Amino acid sequence: MVSIAAMAMALYQLLYTQILLQSPDGHMITHLGLALFIIFLSLMLKAKDRKEWWMGCVLLLVAMAVTLYLMIELDEILEFRTSIPAKTDLVAGVLIILVTLSALPLANIVLFLIFRKMGGANYISIPAAFMLAAVMNYLLCINFLFRHKAKWKTAGEMLVYILVVCLVGAIDFAATTILLEMGAVPLLAKSSACIAGLLFNFLGRRYFVFPEPPPGPWQTQVSDTQP
């Protein structure tokens, strides 16, 4: 099932390079929805108990519901509600951010388990999974979560991002290795490391990689013409 979804996503991307199937904004929403579908479906299929399966199921349903809402309301949002969004727009925005942030650690975990199952040693599987997830993270950040080139140009932004990734990667590697040596199962070890690095990930991206200046003081506009 995951392979079929991944092939469908790849086919859609290939078609979009040749045919304008929808607007660029709709394309980004579709791209994110397909990526989240594959990640959460993988989590459900690899679940070891009912709790993990239900967690993946709920995340999958929320991701698909928000994606469908954004696709249906996209024209209305862009034309009438960019300055003053509806309450449902705000709810959908918060949900898609939370779901996306939860998907990135899950991608890290799934990739780590795949590399281990392929026979990769811990010192290879841990950083390889983290770096691939970090690339996905950066692409999602600049397209959906944060404003690209908020402070730095592309080269500077990527350099700061790499520094943050190296710091959080060191935490991820140390935490996972220590927990594995203490006898924790791989899924628990990697999940705990992801939880530990999640806060550092968000703070690093929000305040160092994609910092935005605070809004200036509110100024009323007074017409120059007198009645």
Residue frames as qw, qx, qy, qz and C-alpha x, y, z in Angstrom:
[[0.000, 0.885, 0.466, 0.000, 0.00, 0.00, 0.00],
 [0.300, -0.802, 0.113, 0.505, 2.80, 2.41, 0.88],
 [0.423, -0.141, 0.608, 0.657, 4.59, 1.55, -2.36],
 [0.235, 0.624, 0.657, 0.352, 1.44, 2.30, -4.36],
 [0.123, -0.944, -0.248, 0.181, 1.01, 5.64, -2.59],
 [0.400, -0.613, 0.327, 0.598, 4.66, 6.55, -3.16],
 [0.386, 0.144, 0.679, 0.607, 4.38, 5.65, -6.86],
 [0.107, 0.811, 0.553, 0.155, 1.20, 7.73, -7.15],
 [0.246, -0.887, -0.021, 0.390, 2.99, 10.69, -5.57],
 [0.418, -0.353, 0.522, 0.655, 5.96, 10.31, -7.93],
 [0.314, 0.439, 0.706, 0.459, 3.61, 10.05, -10.94],
 [0.013, -0.921, -0.382, 0.079, 1.75, 13.18, -9.85],
 [0.326, -0.745, 0.206, 0.544, 5.04, 15.09, -9.53],
 [0.406, -0.057, 0.655, 0.634, 6.13, 13.98, -13.00],
 [0.205, 0.669, 0.652, 0.292, 2.80, 15.00, -14.53],
 [0.135, -0.925, -0.230, 0.272, 2.89, 18.39, -12.83],
 [0.382, -0.500, 0.369, 0.684, 6.26, 19.16, -14.41],
 [0.205, 0.109, 0.709, 0.665, 4.63, 18.78, -17.85],
 [0.193, -0.587, -0.602, -0.505, 0.99, 19.78, -17.25],
 [0.100, -0.225, 0.376, -0.893, -0.34, 22.57, -15.02],
 [0.317, -0.364, -0.873, -0.069, -2.84, 20.40, -13.16],
 [0.330, -0.839, -0.430, 0.053, -3.63, 23.08, -10.57],
 [0.031, 0.943, -0.156, 0.291, -2.32, 26.33, -9.12],
 [0.439, 0.430, -0.636, 0.467, 1.10, 26.39, -7.37],
 [0.368, -0.364, 0.513, -0.685, -0.64, 26.80, -3.98],
 [0.907, -0.025, 0.062, -0.416, -2.87, 23.83, -4.65],
 [0.778, 0.374, -0.489, 0.127, 0.14, 21.85, -5.80],
 [0.123, 0.452, -0.676, 0.569, 1.98, 22.49, -2.51],
 [0.641, -0.222, 0.392, -0.621, -1.07, 21.44, -0.49],
 [0.944, 0.175, -0.161, -0.230, -1.42, 18.25, -2.55],
 [0.568, 0.467, -0.603, 0.310, 2.30, 17.54, -2.19],
 [0.169, -0.395, 0.646, -0.631, 2.14, 17.93, 1.61],
 [0.802, -0.086, 0.209, -0.553, -1.01, 15.82, 1.87],
 [0.897, 0.274, -0.340, -0.063, 0.53, 12.96, -0.10],
 [0.357, 0.466, -0.666, 0.459, 3.73, 13.08, 1.97],
 [0.404, -0.306, 0.553, -0.661, 1.78, 12.99, 5.25],
 [0.903, 0.055, -0.033, -0.424, -0.38, 10.15, 3.93],
 [0.773, 0.339, -0.520, 0.133, 2.69, 8.02, 3.17],
 [0.116, 0.434, -0.669, 0.592, 4.34, 8.75, 6.53],
 [0.543, -0.204, 0.471, -0.664, 1.29, 8.00, 8.68],
 [0.921, 0.149, -0.173, -0.317, 0.30, 4.97, 6.62],
 [0.587, 0.390, -0.653, 0.277, 3.81, 3.61, 7.17],
 [0.176, -0.347, 0.640, -0.663, 3.39, 4.16, 10.90],
 [0.797, -0.056, 0.189, -0.571, 0.11, 2.24, 10.90],
 [0.892, 0.270, -0.342, -0.117, 1.55, -0.69, 8.94],
 [0.517, 0.356, -0.644, 0.438, 4.62, -0.92, 11.18],
 [0.490, -0.551, 0.263, -0.622, 2.65, -0.54, 14.43],
 [0.305, 0.172, -0.911, 0.217, 3.50, -3.16, 17.04],
 [0.005, -0.360, -0.825, 0.435, 0.34, -2.68, 19.09],
 [0.081, 0.741, 0.637, 0.198, -3.12, -1.16, 18.84],
 [0.222, -0.832, -0.157, 0.483, -2.03, 2.09, 20.51],
 [0.269, -0.385, 0.461, 0.753, 0.54, 2.84, 17.80],
 [0.195, 0.351, 0.779, 0.482, -1.94, 1.84, 15.10],
 [0.035, -0.837, -0.543, 0.053, -4.62, 4.17, 16.44],
 [0.259, -0.716, 0.069, 0.645, -2.12, 7.03, 16.79],
 [0.231, -0.136, 0.627, 0.732, -1.15, 6.67, 13.14],
 [0.091, 0.552, 0.783, 0.273, -4.81, 6.35, 12.14],
 [0.106, -0.863, -0.371, 0.327, -5.82, 9.55, 13.96],
 [0.235, -0.591, 0.288, 0.716, -2.90, 11.51, 12.53],
 [0.225, 0.107, 0.757, 0.605, -3.69, 10.20, 9.05],
 [0.044, 0.711, 0.694, 0.110, -7.36, 11.17, 9.29],
 [0.161, -0.842, -0.156, 0.490, -6.54, 14.65, 10.65],
 [0.270, -0.387, 0.482, 0.739, -3.95, 15.23, 7.92],
 [0.161, 0.298, 0.782, 0.524, -6.35, 14.17, 5.17],
 [0.030, -0.803, -0.585, 0.110, -9.24, 16.20, 6.63],
 [0.179, -0.774, 0.034, 0.606, -7.14, 19.38, 6.82],
 [0.257, -0.174, 0.638, 0.705, -5.72, 18.80, 3.33],
 [0.116, 0.529, 0.778, 0.320, -9.24, 18.38, 1.93],
 [0.097, -0.858, -0.385, 0.325, -10.44, 21.52, 3.74],
 [0.224, -0.619, 0.263, 0.705, -7.57, 23.60, 2.38],
 [0.223, 0.066, 0.745, 0.626, -8.13, 22.32, -1.15],
 [0.048, 0.686, 0.712, 0.142, -11.86, 23.11, -1.02],
 [0.161, -0.919, -0.265, 0.242, -11.45, 26.53, 0.60],
 [0.613, -0.150, 0.195, 0.751, -8.23, 27.56, -1.16],
 [0.212, 0.507, 0.381, 0.743, -9.73, 30.06, -3.60],
 [0.346, -0.848, -0.326, -0.235, -11.88, 31.67, -0.90],
 [0.668, -0.596, -0.058, 0.443, -8.92, 31.91, 1.48],
 [0.533, -0.010, 0.253, 0.807, -6.59, 33.47, -1.10],
 [0.093, 0.543, 0.417, 0.723, -9.19, 35.91, -2.42],
 [0.366, -0.732, -0.228, -0.527, -11.07, 37.02, 0.69],
 [0.755, -0.646, -0.078, -0.082, -9.51, 35.66, 3.89],
 [0.720, 0.279, -0.315, 0.553, -5.75, 36.24, 3.76],
 [0.053, 0.482, -0.311, 0.817, -5.92, 39.29, 6.07],
 [0.526, -0.237, 0.436, -0.690, -8.83, 38.24, 8.25],
 [0.320, 0.067, -0.928, -0.181, -9.00, 34.41, 8.29],
 [0.733, -0.378, -0.235, -0.514, -12.07, 32.56, 9.47],
 [0.586, -0.530, 0.537, -0.293, -11.91, 30.58, 12.70],
 [0.964, 0.110, 0.242, -0.025, -11.93, 27.35, 10.72],
 [0.616, 0.696, -0.266, 0.256, -8.92, 28.61, 8.73],
 [0.145, -0.725, 0.558, -0.378, -7.01, 29.19, 11.97],
 [0.825, -0.250, 0.454, -0.225, -7.96, 25.75, 13.30],
 [0.916, 0.390, 0.050, 0.084, -6.86, 24.12, 10.04],
 [0.362, 0.785, -0.391, 0.315, -3.58, 26.07, 10.12],
 [0.417, -0.609, 0.585, -0.336, -2.78, 25.02, 13.68],
 [0.920, -0.033, 0.360, -0.152, -3.66, 21.39, 12.96],
 [0.825, 0.536, -0.099, 0.150, -1.52, 21.17, 9.83],
 [0.122, 0.768, -0.527, 0.342, 1.47, 22.64, 11.70],
 [0.613, -0.437, 0.575, -0.319, 1.06, 20.18, 14.58],
 [0.950, 0.185, 0.238, -0.082, 0.56, 17.23, 12.24],
 [0.642, 0.689, -0.268, 0.206, 3.57, 18.22, 10.13],
 [0.107, -0.713, 0.595, -0.355, 5.78, 18.65, 13.20],
 [0.776, -0.243, 0.527, -0.245, 4.69, 15.20, 14.41],
 [0.907, 0.417, 0.031, -0.045, 5.39, 13.67, 10.99],
 [0.359, 0.779, -0.485, 0.170, 9.06, 14.69, 10.94],
 [0.349, -0.495, 0.751, -0.261, 10.09, 12.68, 14.03],
 [0.861, 0.120, 0.432, -0.240, 8.01, 9.78, 12.74],
 [0.732, 0.649, -0.207, -0.009, 9.90, 9.86, 9.44],
 [0.034, 0.700, -0.673, 0.237, 13.14, 9.77, 11.44],
 [0.623, -0.250, 0.672, -0.311, 11.93, 6.75, 13.42],
 [0.888, 0.354, 0.220, -0.193, 10.63, 4.85, 10.38],
 [0.565, 0.725, -0.389, 0.065, 13.85, 5.43, 8.42],
 [0.191, -0.602, 0.727, -0.270, 15.95, 4.32, 11.40],
 [0.761, -0.054, 0.590, -0.266, 13.99, 1.07, 11.71],
 [0.827, 0.551, -0.004, -0.111, 14.26, 0.45, 7.96],
 [0.327, 0.747, -0.562, 0.140, 18.05, 0.94, 8.00],
 [0.414, -0.429, 0.749, -0.288, 18.41, -1.40, 10.98],
 [0.860, 0.182, 0.409, -0.246, 16.26, -4.02, 9.29],
 [0.712, 0.672, -0.203, -0.006, 18.55, -3.75, 6.24],
 [0.902, -0.096, -0.157, 0.391, 21.47, -4.65, 8.51],
 [0.256, 0.744, -0.172, 0.592, 22.88, -1.19, 9.07],
 [0.526, -0.169, -0.560, 0.618, 24.93, -0.62, 12.22],
 [0.207, -0.830, -0.446, 0.263, 23.71, 1.90, 14.78],
 [0.306, -0.573, 0.129, 0.749, 26.49, 4.38, 13.99],
 [0.092, 0.044, 0.620, 0.778, 25.24, 4.41, 10.37],
 [0.113, -0.569, -0.780, -0.237, 21.48, 3.99, 10.81],
 [0.224, -0.725, -0.436, 0.484, 21.07, 6.75, 13.40],
 [0.098, -0.535, 0.147, 0.826, 22.74, 9.65, 11.51],
 [0.059, 0.092, 0.742, 0.661, 21.49, 8.46, 8.09],
 [0.100, -0.643, -0.755, -0.080, 17.86, 8.46, 9.23],
 [0.200, -0.735, -0.285, 0.582, 18.29, 11.80, 10.97],
 [0.153, -0.355, 0.362, 0.848, 19.90, 13.51, 7.96],
 [0.004, -0.301, -0.779, -0.550, 17.23, 12.29, 5.53],
 [0.175, -0.741, -0.635, 0.126, 14.51, 13.47, 7.91],
 [0.243, -0.611, -0.057, 0.751, 16.35, 16.81, 8.23],
 [0.097, -0.024, 0.565, 0.819, 16.22, 17.30, 4.45],
 [0.145, -0.568, -0.757, -0.289, 12.47, 16.63, 4.51],
 [0.292, -0.700, -0.434, 0.486, 12.22, 19.03, 7.45],
 [0.198, -0.380, 0.176, 0.886, 13.94, 21.85, 5.57],
 [0.024, -0.203, -0.678, -0.706, 11.76, 21.44, 2.49],
 [0.247, -0.667, -0.700, -0.061, 8.60, 21.48, 4.59],
 [0.315, -0.605, -0.271, 0.679, 9.83, 24.50, 6.57],
 [0.112, -0.277, 0.283, 0.912, 10.52, 26.71, 3.56],
 [0.151, -0.232, -0.711, -0.646, 7.33, 25.69, 1.76],
 [0.451, -0.561, -0.628, -0.295, 4.76, 25.50, 4.55],
 [0.584, -0.593, -0.461, 0.307, 5.86, 26.37, 8.08],
 [0.359, -0.665, -0.022, 0.654, 8.23, 29.36, 7.95],
 [0.426, 0.889, 0.014, -0.166, 9.06, 32.21, 5.60],
 [0.848, 0.164, 0.134, 0.487, 11.95, 31.36, 3.30],
 [0.449, 0.343, -0.032, 0.824, 14.85, 33.88, 3.52],
 [0.347, -0.856, -0.383, -0.031, 13.26, 35.54, 6.55],
 [0.363, -0.879, 0.178, 0.255, 16.65, 36.87, 7.66],
 [0.444, -0.443, 0.626, 0.463, 19.37, 35.10, 5.67],
 [0.539, 0.485, -0.459, -0.514, 19.92, 34.59, 1.98],
 [0.951, 0.055, -0.209, -0.222, 19.68, 31.00, 0.77],
 [0.654, 0.341, -0.566, 0.368, 23.35, 30.16, 1.44],
 [0.057, -0.388, 0.559, -0.731, 23.32, 31.71, 4.91],
 [0.758, -0.199, 0.115, -0.610, 19.99, 30.12, 5.76],
 [0.931, 0.110, -0.343, -0.053, 21.25, 26.68, 4.78],
 [0.431, 0.394, -0.610, 0.535, 24.47, 27.19, 6.76],
 [0.343, -0.331, 0.472, -0.741, 22.58, 28.14, 9.93],
 [0.888, -0.059, -0.061, -0.452, 20.18, 25.25, 9.33],
 [0.795, 0.250, -0.527, 0.165, 23.10, 22.81, 9.01],
 [0.128, 0.388, -0.626, 0.665, 24.56, 24.09, 12.29],
 [0.619, -0.221, 0.311, -0.687, 21.24, 23.59, 14.08],
 [0.927, 0.108, -0.258, -0.250, 20.84, 20.14, 12.48],
 [0.575, 0.350, -0.648, 0.357, 24.35, 19.14, 13.62],
 [0.175, -0.336, 0.583, -0.719, 23.59, 20.21, 17.20],
 [0.779, -0.068, 0.210, -0.586, 20.23, 18.41, 17.33],
 [0.851, 0.278, -0.434, -0.104, 21.74, 15.44, 15.46],
 [0.289, 0.384, -0.742, 0.468, 24.41, 15.11, 18.15],
 [0.470, -0.185, 0.514, -0.693, 21.67, 15.05, 20.80],
 [0.876, 0.150, -0.089, -0.450, 19.70, 12.51, 18.76],
 [0.700, 0.360, -0.609, 0.100, 22.74, 10.25, 18.26],
 [0.068, 0.347, -0.734, 0.579, 23.83, 10.40, 21.91],
 [0.605, -0.111, 0.391, -0.684, 20.36, 9.79, 23.31],
 [0.894, 0.198, -0.216, -0.340, 19.60, 6.89, 20.95],
 [0.586, 0.386, -0.676, 0.224, 22.98, 5.22, 21.53],
 [0.129, -0.318, 0.687, -0.641, 22.76, 5.52, 25.32],
 [0.737, -0.026, 0.265, -0.621, 19.24, 4.10, 25.42],
 [0.860, 0.282, -0.389, -0.174, 20.20, 1.19, 23.13],
 [0.397, 0.380, -0.736, 0.395, 23.19, 0.38, 25.34],
 [0.352, -0.216, 0.586, -0.697, 20.87, 0.43, 28.36],
 [0.183, 0.120, 0.976, -0.020, 18.82, -2.31, 26.71],
 [0.463, 0.481, 0.280, -0.690, 15.91, -0.30, 25.27],
 [0.641, 0.402, 0.623, 0.201, 14.25, -1.66, 22.15],
 [0.361, 0.084, 0.347, 0.861, 15.13, 0.32, 18.97],
 [0.073, -0.681, -0.519, -0.511, 11.67, 1.86, 18.55],
 [0.467, -0.822, -0.297, 0.135, 11.59, 3.15, 22.13],
 [0.583, -0.367, 0.093, 0.718, 15.19, 4.40, 21.97],
 [0.262, 0.238, 0.410, 0.841, 14.67, 6.36, 18.76],
 [0.203, -0.756, -0.513, -0.352, 11.26, 7.69, 19.82],
 [0.523, -0.741, -0.226, 0.355, 12.66, 9.01, 23.09],
 [0.480, -0.205, 0.217, 0.825, 15.55, 10.69, 21.27],
 [0.106, 0.484, 0.510, 0.703, 13.12, 12.34, 18.83],
 [0.346, -0.832, -0.426, -0.078, 11.02, 13.69, 21.68],
 [0.559, -0.583, -0.046, 0.588, 14.14, 15.10, 23.34],
 [0.375, -0.083, 0.355, 0.852, 15.23, 16.79, 20.11],
 [0.131, 0.692, 0.633, 0.321, 11.80, 18.09, 19.07],
 [0.213, -0.917, -0.221, 0.255, 11.93, 21.19, 21.29],
 [0.404, -0.532, 0.347, 0.658, 15.48, 22.06, 20.19],
 [0.372, 0.289, 0.679, 0.564, 14.43, 21.52, 16.57],
 [0.054, 0.838, 0.513, 0.181, 11.53, 23.95, 16.77],
 [0.303, -0.880, -0.038, 0.363, 13.37, 26.63, 18.76],
 [0.484, -0.313, 0.461, 0.674, 16.39, 26.45, 16.47],
 [0.293, 0.417, 0.643, 0.572, 14.31, 26.87, 13.35],
 [0.070, -0.880, -0.465, -0.068, 11.99, 29.54, 14.76],
 [0.286, -0.933, 0.007, 0.218, 14.64, 31.81, 16.30],
 [0.431, -0.552, 0.499, 0.511, 17.86, 31.10, 14.37],
 [0.400, 0.113, 0.739, 0.531, 17.12, 29.67, 10.92],
 [0.036, 0.565, 0.591, 0.574, 13.86, 31.45, 10.08],
 [0.184, -0.488, -0.479, 0.706, 13.64, 34.40, 12.51],
 [0.120, 0.684, 0.467, 0.548, 11.11, 37.05, 11.62],
 [0.113, 0.167, -0.292, 0.935, 11.22, 40.61, 13.00],
 [0.031, 0.511, 0.746, -0.425, 8.40, 41.44, 15.41],
 [0.166, 0.733, 0.499, 0.431, 5.62, 43.57, 13.96],
 [0.200, 0.217, -0.176, 0.939, 6.04, 47.29, 14.50],
 [0.111, 0.337, 0.588, -0.727, 3.71, 49.40, 16.61],
 [0.252, 0.643, 0.710, 0.139, 0.19, 49.90, 15.36],
 [0.097, -0.255, 0.078, 0.959, -0.14, 53.15, 13.45],
 [0.396, 0.673, 0.564, -0.269, -3.42, 54.69, 12.44],
 [0.370, 0.205, 0.477, 0.771, -3.63, 56.05, 8.95],
 [0.087, 0.703, 0.341, -0.618, -4.87, 59.63, 8.80],
 [0.532, 0.630, 0.448, 0.345, -6.08, 60.95, 5.52],
 [0.373, -0.117, 0.059, 0.919, -4.23, 64.02, 4.22],
 [0.110, -0.418, -0.434, -0.791, -7.40, 65.46, 2.79],
 [0.102, 0.175, 0.589, -0.782, -9.68, 67.41, 5.12],
 [0.161, 0.580, 0.794, 0.084, -13.46, 67.17, 4.75]]
